[in-house]
Amino acid sequence: MASASDNDLTLGFWRSQEMLLLKSVMALVGRGLELDVVIREILHLLSELLGLNRGRVVLPDEKGRFAIRYAYGLTPEEIARGVYELGEGVTGTVLRNRQLIVVQDIDDDPLFLGRAVSRAHLPQEKVAFIVMPIGGFRNEAGVIACHRLRHRNRELADDITILQIVSSLISQLLQLKAAVEEQNQALQQQNVLLVQALESATIRYGIVGHSPALLQAISALERVSDSPSPVLILGRSGTGKELFARALHLASSRREHPFIKINCAAIVQSTFDMEFFGYERGAFQGAREKHIGLLEQANTGTILFDNIDELSLNIQGKLIRSIEAASINRIGSRSRIPINIRVVATSTQDLQRLTEEKAFRYDLFYHLNIIPVRLPSLVHRKEDIPLLVEYFLNQFNQRHDRSISLSPDAVHYLTEQNWPGEIRQLSSFLERTVLLSTKCILKMRDIHLLLKGDSEAFLQIDQNRNERQEVRSNPSIRPYESVLSHSKEEILNALKINRGNKSRAAKMLGITYRQICYRIKKLSIS
């Protein structure tokens, strides 16, 4: 018979094992929500530290049944066999009744099926089976189950207590994972809807592209589209500020009302009052009819001040007074006319810096800067360049009755270029390309010559290519091209596009493998 001191030692040992298990479990939970790893390791700790072997967690499957989802000490075949219906065997009964069942001896209990693990694979001595319900999540149920040697120097009640703690923890983990998955799914759906909405918006507004930088700018415009507050659109020259201003107007409730564009660089000081405020008949010599000014023409709609930094300080003062008063006074009239306009301004300059330099009125700047939107440069949306190339080629082919296209290497070459003039420069270049080309498909070398502004060389290359085609048709004549027929930049780009493959680069350039190797050597290309 064991003495009291022996019992105390045994009890102390099991308490230390329990504490080690709980500390280890807490450390696992802190690592994240990879439940395959976390729950399997919990079952491993139950086996190694407390002797609760062949642990498994049974959860609902997609077919409406219940199956082993996580396990330790079971083979893949045993896990695959662990499928249960409600009320079937010990596991199914716990799933249905949501109450703990302890089978003292699996050999003497008719409810025990032995479906997952056959009796032959268990110890010959008496084996107990504990099935503990797991708290519901998503209105579903589950269980944690394990085998236990019946005759061992540890109280069954202690094992049940530990399993209750573990069951509660697994339940919380499952609920947390389900909540995170639902939130992620909702966010993904929102992102899909947002991208679809923004992409459809780009088509609706005539804006080409789907890069994140572009979609972010469109999203910013749509969020403020129905606000009456002024919008300041900033960006480099050629980024499409006027197109975005029109998109803002079309997205707003004012879309059916006027959109008036004013080129501030073309405004003359002497005629500003007449053009902006209008005048009554007879207001001055030559005023034979009443004239409606630009601000009044834009009433109930949107007015765009393009390059507003070009306005003189005097004109800025008159403009801000009319905008803030929301009314104008025609020349020759004593009554003020109320106006309701949405003001949109664009600028390529840093207006805050101009304000500090006293080159721009601070009151106009702060009035306009309520909603600033900055448009991305092409360098930040390179993935849109192929789409822009296709769009402009289609546009110019239709306009000039041509049928010009670019090879993939030519499009890639354009994508890798810097475009200081932004979209305007790209559009201008492609229109020139359509007008100058005498063949249907242009390759990288053609584009390279046109970008350098060497139109004569481009046309000469085209003529030489036609001559080479005639030479190739006669097998007795060997085609020859000078080592200077391709620039170092062309060869480097061809090698870059083809990831260093000389054969493919040579084919792209229209020369032989031997010729490209000779040029690489002569041009000192490493």
Secondary structure, DSSP 8 states (H G I E B T S, - for coil): ---HHHHHHHHHHHHHHHHHHHHHHHHHHTT-S-HHHHHHHHHHHHHHHH--EEEEEEEE-TTSSEEEEEESS--HHHHHH-EE-TTSHHHHHHHHH---EEES-GGG-TT----SS-GGGS-SS-EEEEEEEEEEETTEEEEEEEEEESSSSS-HHHHHHHHHHHHHHHHHHHHHHHHHHHHHHHHHHHHHHHHHHHHHHHHHHT-----HHHHHHHHHHHHTTT--S-EEEE--TTS-HHHHHHHHHHHSTTTTS-EEEEEGGG--GGGHHHHHHEE-TTSSTT--S-EE-HHHHTTTSEEEEETGGGS-HHHHHHHHHHHHHTEE--BT-SS-EE---EEEEEESS-HHHHHHTTSS-HHHHHHHTTEEEE---GGG-GGGHHHHHHHHHHHHHHHHT---EE-HHHHHHHHTS--TTHHHHHHHHHHHHHHH--SSEE-HHHHHHHHTT-HHHHHHHHHHHHHHHHHHTSTTS-----GGGS-HHHHHHHHHHTTT-HHHHHHHHTS-HHHHHHHHHHTT--
